[in-house]
Amino acid sequence: MDAATLRATQAPIKERYKSEPKAALITLKAKGSIENEGIACKVETGRALAVAGLHPATGGSGLELCSGDMLLEALVACAGVTLKSVATAIEVPLKSGNVVAEGDLDFRGTLGVDKEAAVGFEAIRLRFDVSTDAPQDKLDLLLKLTERYCVVYQTIKNGPKVEVSLQRV
């Protein structure tokens, strides 16, 4: 897809959202089931079924997906798609590239071994390795716009309001 095709595809969508702001408000959903053997959760991805379980550092077998890995994978996926979209829009030719996310966890917090240890990622690093002949000012713009428009990155960075509830069914 080139810049003109991307703009043509997105133009009517953007126009609709300008004239009907409420049309842009969409609720994404994820659903999982805990009705299975072991300590795991079956997550419906829309394309397949993913089974998440404990990380080996917390006693898991390593056979199931780790939700921490899945978070980083979601960040990589979103950032990669956003980077490609922005590169297309501002006409930065990318020959090849990789997106890498790393996150640091202290499992003492998760396991309740140390009440002072954080539960969750203490740091996340996102890196793009790209092969391109584009000038540095275009790459700086590419990174700036990718950060600005990547949904998962912005969600992690800005910490949305989160509500949790438990219901008997």
C-alpha positions as CSV (number, residue, x, y, z in Angstrom):
1,M,0.0,0.0,0.0
2,D,1.3,3.4,-0.9
3,A,0.6,6.8,0.8
4,A,-2.1,7.8,-1.7
5,T,-4.0,4.5,-1.2
6,L,-3.7,4.8,2.6
7,R,-5.0,8.3,2.5
8,A,-7.8,7.3,0.1
9,T,-8.8,4.4,2.4
10,Q,-8.7,6.4,5.6
11,A,-10.2,9.7,4.2
12,P,-13.9,8.7,4.4
13,I,-13.4,7.1,7.8
14,K,-11.7,10.3,9.2
15,E,-14.5,12.4,7.6
16,R,-17.1,10.3,9.3
17,Y,-15.4,10.6,12.7
18,K,-15.1,14.4,12.3
19,S,-18.9,14.7,11.5
20,E,-20.0,12.0,13.9
21,P,-17.5,11.9,16.8
22,K,-19.5,9.2,18.6
23,A,-18.9,6.8,15.7
24,A,-15.2,6.7,16.6
25,L,-15.9,5.4,20.1
26,I,-15.6,1.7,19.9
27,T,-15.4,-0.8,22.8
28,L,-12.9,-3.6,22.1
29,K,-13.5,-6.8,24.1
30,A,-11.5,-9.8,25.1
31,K,-13.0,-12.9,26.7
32,G,-11.5,-15.9,28.5
33,S,-12.6,-19.0,30.2
34,I,-11.1,-20.5,33.4
35,E,-13.2,-23.7,33.1
36,N,-10.3,-26.0,32.5
37,E,-7.7,-28.1,34.2
38,G,-4.7,-26.5,35.8
39,I,-3.9,-22.9,36.4
40,A,-4.7,-21.4,33.0
41,C,-7.1,-19.2,31.2
42,K,-8.4,-19.8,27.6
43,V,-8.5,-16.5,25.8
44,E,-10.6,-16.1,22.6
45,T,-8.4,-14.1,20.3
46,G,-10.9,-13.8,17.4
47,R,-8.6,-15.9,15.2
48,A,-7.8,-18.8,17.5
49,L,-7.8,-19.9,21.1
50,A,-4.8,-18.9,23.2
51,V,-4.1,-20.6,26.5
52,A,-2.4,-18.5,29.1
53,G,-0.8,-19.9,32.2
54,L,1.8,-19.2,34.8
55,H,5.3,-18.1,33.7
56,P,8.0,-20.7,34.6
57,A,9.4,-18.2,37.0
58,T,6.2,-18.5,39.1
59,G,5.8,-22.3,38.8
60,G,4.3,-22.7,35.4
61,S,5.2,-25.4,32.9
62,G,6.1,-23.0,30.1
63,L,3.7,-24.8,27.8
64,E,1.0,-22.0,28.1
65,L,1.4,-18.4,27.0
66,C,2.6,-16.0,29.6
67,S,0.3,-12.9,29.9
68,G,3.4,-10.7,30.4
69,D,4.8,-12.0,27.1
70,M,1.4,-11.4,25.5
71,L,1.4,-7.8,26.7
72,L,4.8,-7.2,25.1
73,E,3.6,-9.0,22.0
74,A,0.6,-6.7,21.7
75,L,2.9,-3.7,22.1
76,V,5.2,-5.1,19.3
77,A,2.2,-5.8,17.0
78,C,0.6,-2.4,17.5
79,A,3.9,-0.5,17.3
80,G,4.9,-2.4,14.2
81,V,1.6,-1.7,12.4
82,T,1.7,1.9,13.5
83,L,5.3,2.4,12.3
84,K,4.4,0.8,8.9
85,S,1.3,3.0,8.6
86,V,3.1,6.2,9.5
87,A,6.1,5.3,7.3
88,T,3.6,4.8,4.4
89,A,1.8,8.1,5.1
90,I,5.0,10.2,5.3
91,E,6.7,8.3,2.6
92,V,9.6,6.8,4.5
93,P,10.7,3.8,2.5
94,L,11.5,0.9,4.8
95,K,13.6,-1.9,3.3
96,S,13.3,-4.1,6.4
97,G,12.9,-3.8,10.1
98,N,12.3,-5.4,13.4
99,V,10.4,-4.3,16.5
100,V,11.6,-5.5,19.9
101,A,10.0,-5.0,23.3
102,E,11.6,-6.0,26.5
103,G,10.2,-5.7,30.0
104,D,11.7,-6.1,33.4
105,L,9.7,-8.0,36.1
106,D,10.6,-8.8,39.7
107,F,8.6,-12.0,40.4
108,R,9.1,-11.6,44.2
109,G,6.2,-9.1,44.0
110,T,3.9,-11.4,42.0
111,L,4.6,-14.3,44.3
112,G,4.2,-12.3,47.5
113,V,7.7,-13.0,48.6
114,D,8.6,-9.4,49.1
115,K,5.8,-6.9,49.8
116,E,8.1,-4.0,48.7
117,A,8.7,-5.6,45.3
118,A,6.6,-4.2,42.5
119,V,3.9,-6.4,40.9
120,G,4.1,-5.8,37.2
121,F,6.6,-4.5,34.8
122,E,9.1,-2.1,36.4
123,A,10.4,-1.0,32.9
124,I,9.5,-1.6,29.3
125,R,11.8,-0.8,26.4
126,L,10.6,-0.6,22.8
127,R,13.1,-0.5,20.0
128,F,12.7,-0.3,16.2
129,D,15.6,-1.5,14.0
130,V,15.0,-0.3,10.5
131,S,16.9,-0.4,7.2
132,T,16.2,2.7,5.2
133,D,17.9,5.5,3.2
134,A,15.5,8.1,4.7
135,P,17.2,11.2,6.2
136,Q,17.4,11.4,10.0
137,D,14.8,14.2,10.3
138,K,12.3,11.9,8.6
139,L,13.2,9.1,11.0
140,D,12.8,11.4,13.9
141,L,9.3,12.3,12.7
142,L,8.5,8.6,12.1
143,L,9.4,7.7,15.7
144,K,7.5,10.7,17.1
145,L,4.3,9.9,15.1
146,T,4.6,6.2,15.9
147,E,4.7,7.0,19.6
148,R,1.8,9.4,19.3
149,Y,-0.5,7.0,17.4
150,C,0.3,3.6,18.8
151,V,-2.7,2.6,20.9
152,V,-0.9,0.0,23.1
153,Y,2.1,2.2,23.7
154,Q,0.0,5.2,24.7
155,T,-2.2,2.9,26.9
156,I,0.9,1.6,28.8
157,K,2.5,5.0,29.0
158,N,-0.5,6.9,30.2
159,G,-2.2,4.3,32.4
160,P,-6.0,4.5,31.7
161,K,-8.6,4.4,34.4
162,V,-9.2,0.7,35.1
163,E,-12.1,-0.8,37.0
164,V,-12.3,-4.4,38.3
165,S,-15.4,-6.2,39.5
166,L,-16.3,-9.7,40.5
167,Q,-19.8,-11.1,40.0
168,R,-21.5,-14.4,41.0
169,V,-23.2,-16.0,38.0
